[in-house]
């Protein structure tokens, strides 16, 4: 990933990390562990590479249009706050 200035605080100090990303659209979700991001060391803002997000989006639609199989399924608990 390339170094950029933070849109929030203007810092150019970033660190590459890996996170768990949850892509969701219309009640359907794709859990993507080990997603690369850059995190601003000054304020904590997370910056995603456009190519990474595009790849996640392509996989999401391929899975839900049944063109690809997911690597695995996970169960997620649901809590309703009333």
Backbone bond lengths (Angstrom), bond angles and torsions (degrees), N, CA, C in turn:
res aa  C-N    CA-C-N  psi(-1)  N-CA   C-N-CA  omega(-1)  CA-C   N-CA-C  phi
1 X - - - 1.446 - - 1.535 108.88 -
2 X 1.284 116.68 150.41 1.456 120.30 -179.06 1.518 110.84 -91.96
3 X 1.312 115.72 154.87 1.461 120.75 177.78 1.526 109.84 -77.39
4 X 1.307 116.68 137.10 1.463 122.75 178.64 1.519 109.03 -136.21
5 X 1.305 116.29 168.07 1.465 121.21 173.67 1.523 108.24 -88.33
6 X 1.311 115.18 141.58 1.466 121.54 179.39 1.521 109.34 -67.52
7 X 1.318 116.67 132.04 1.467 121.82 177.76 1.521 112.33 -71.07
8 X 1.322 117.63 -19.59 1.461 121.16 -177.13 1.524 111.75 -90.85
9 X 1.350 116.97 -51.12 1.463 119.37 -173.35 1.529 114.15 -115.11
10 X 1.341 118.32 -10.15 1.453 121.69 178.58 1.516 115.44 85.68
11 X 1.318 117.97 -1.42 1.462 121.61 -179.25 1.528 110.77 -67.04
12 X 1.336 116.20 150.80 1.468 120.29 174.35 1.529 110.49 -110.33
13 X 1.321 116.88 14.44 1.461 122.44 -179.79 1.535 109.52 -95.17
14 X 1.320 115.59 105.50 1.461 122.10 -180.00 1.516 109.90 -123.81
15 X 1.329 115.09 156.38 1.455 121.93 175.42 1.517 107.86 -131.07
16 X 1.317 117.16 133.56 1.469 119.96 176.73 1.516 108.79 -78.63
17 X 1.323 114.92 133.24 1.465 122.02 178.28 1.515 109.52 -136.87
18 X 1.314 116.33 172.26 1.466 123.81 174.35 1.522 107.20 -120.30
19 X 1.336 115.95 132.58 1.461 121.12 -178.39 1.519 110.80 -129.69
20 X 1.319 116.10 171.57 1.464 122.36 171.30 1.524 106.76 -95.74
21 X 1.334 116.91 122.32 1.460 122.73 -175.33 1.520 108.61 -113.35
22 X 1.326 116.58 135.60 1.464 121.75 177.95 1.512 108.41 -115.36
23 X 1.333 116.56 110.82 1.461 122.27 177.97 1.521 107.02 -93.35
24 X 1.308 117.19 130.03 1.453 120.58 -179.39 1.517 112.38 -136.35
25 X 1.319 115.91 143.77 1.454 122.09 177.29 1.520 108.43 -153.13
26 X 1.324 116.29 120.97 1.468 122.75 175.72 1.528 112.90 51.65
27 X 1.316 116.77 45.52 1.459 121.03 175.90 1.513 115.26 80.18
28 X 1.310 118.15 6.69 1.466 122.60 176.35 1.525 107.73 -114.73
29 X 1.329 115.58 144.18 1.459 119.45 -172.50 1.523 111.82 -134.75
30 X 1.332 114.41 151.44 1.455 122.28 173.77 1.516 106.82 -131.14
31 X 1.313 116.73 119.30 1.455 123.12 179.41 1.525 107.97 -91.18
32 X 1.334 116.51 124.45 1.466 121.50 -175.65 1.530 109.01 -123.30
33 X 1.340 117.51 94.29 1.463 119.29 177.26 1.528 110.47 -73.93
34 X 1.330 116.07 158.99 1.463 122.14 173.84 1.530 113.38 64.61
35 X 1.333 117.16 34.90 1.459 122.57 179.81 1.531 109.70 -80.64
36 X 1.354 118.16 125.90 1.465 119.63 -179.60 1.529 111.69 -75.03
37 X 1.333 115.91 135.86 1.461 122.96 177.31 1.522 108.72 -142.90
38 X 1.324 115.81 165.21 1.452 121.28 169.42 1.524 107.06 -113.65
39 X 1.324 116.82 134.06 1.455 122.42 -177.99 1.524 108.56 -116.16
40 X 1.326 116.48 129.02 1.468 121.77 176.71 1.522 108.61 -65.50
41 X 1.316 116.43 124.62 1.460 120.59 -179.60 1.527 112.38 -75.66
42 X 1.324 117.34 -12.03 1.455 120.66 179.65 1.528 111.82 -88.70
43 X 1.344 117.94 -49.19 1.472 120.22 -174.27 1.531 114.11 -119.84
44 X 1.333 117.97 -9.40 1.467 120.30 177.04 1.518 115.62 89.41
45 X 1.327 118.02 3.75 1.463 121.01 178.67 1.527 109.81 -61.42
46 X 1.339 116.73 135.94 1.460 122.43 -179.55 1.522 109.10 -97.88
47 X 1.338 116.66 131.88 1.466 122.76 -179.55 1.525 108.71 -117.76
48 X 1.330 116.38 125.32 1.457 122.32 179.61 1.522 109.91 -101.96
49 X 1.323 117.29 141.75 1.452 122.03 174.21 1.532 108.28 -76.02
50 X 1.318 117.61 133.39 1.472 122.08 -177.40 1.523 111.81 -58.66
51 X 1.320 117.59 -37.09 1.472 120.63 -179.65 1.525 111.04 -65.87
52 X 1.322 117.35 -36.23 1.465 121.18 178.09 1.525 109.93 -66.57
53 X 1.333 117.38 -46.27 1.468 120.73 179.22 1.525 111.51 -63.71
54 X 1.319 117.72 -37.73 1.466 121.77 177.86 1.527 110.71 -63.24
55 X 1.337 116.18 -42.20 1.466 120.83 178.69 1.530 111.04 -63.27
56 X 1.332 116.50 -43.11 1.464 120.69 177.97 1.526 110.20 -61.41
57 X 1.323 117.09 -44.82 1.461 121.47 179.28 1.532 111.13 -61.68
58 X 1.321 117.62 -42.89 1.471 121.45 178.77 1.520 111.33 -62.35
59 X 1.343 116.78 -43.11 1.470 119.88 178.32 1.524 110.73 -64.44
60 X 1.350 116.89 -41.24 1.460 121.71 179.29 1.525 110.43 -55.76
61 X 1.331 117.11 -52.50 1.462 120.32 -177.48 1.524 112.15 -68.29
62 X 1.325 117.85 -35.80 1.467 120.42 177.99 1.531 110.62 -63.74
63 X 1.324 116.85 -39.41 1.467 120.47 179.44 1.522 110.33 -69.02
64 X 1.313 118.01 -46.26 1.458 119.85 -176.49 1.524 113.67 -77.96
65 X 1.319 117.85 -14.41 1.463 121.19 171.32 1.525 110.44 -95.86
66 X 1.344 115.82 8.36 1.469 124.96 176.38 1.519 112.98 59.51
67 X 1.333 117.07 33.61 1.455 121.93 174.28 1.528 110.74 -92.31
68 X 1.334 116.59 -22.05 1.461 123.25 177.09 1.516 109.16 -137.05
69 X 1.329 115.05 158.23 1.457 121.05 174.09 1.528 108.18 -100.10
70 X 1.330 117.77 144.55 1.464 118.82 174.01 1.524 109.64 -69.62
71 X 1.319 116.65 160.78 1.459 120.38 177.96 1.522 110.64 -64.92
72 X 1.329 116.00 -36.46 1.465 121.50 176.21 1.523 108.78 -167.18
73 X 1.307 116.13 168.80 1.461 122.52 176.21 1.526 108.87 -108.66
74 X 1.325 116.54 146.09 1.460 121.63 174.15 1.518 107.95 -127.66
75 X 1.318 116.39 149.94 1.458 121.57 176.55 1.513 108.67 -96.16
76 X 1.322 115.55 138.09 1.453 120.69 178.78 1.518 109.43 -121.26
77 X 1.324 117.31 130.57 1.464 118.69 177.50 1.534 110.30 -71.08
78 X 1.302 115.51 152.78 1.456 121.38 179.24 1.518 108.88 -122.05
79 X 1.309 116.78 135.41 1.455 122.47 176.97 1.513 108.14 -127.30
80 X 1.326 116.86 129.86 1.448 122.03 178.46 1.520 108.32 -104.58
81 X 1.321 116.39 121.86 1.459 120.05 176.45 1.518 108.95 -96.52
82 X 1.298 116.06 124.91 1.469 119.98 -178.70 1.509 110.70 -114.04
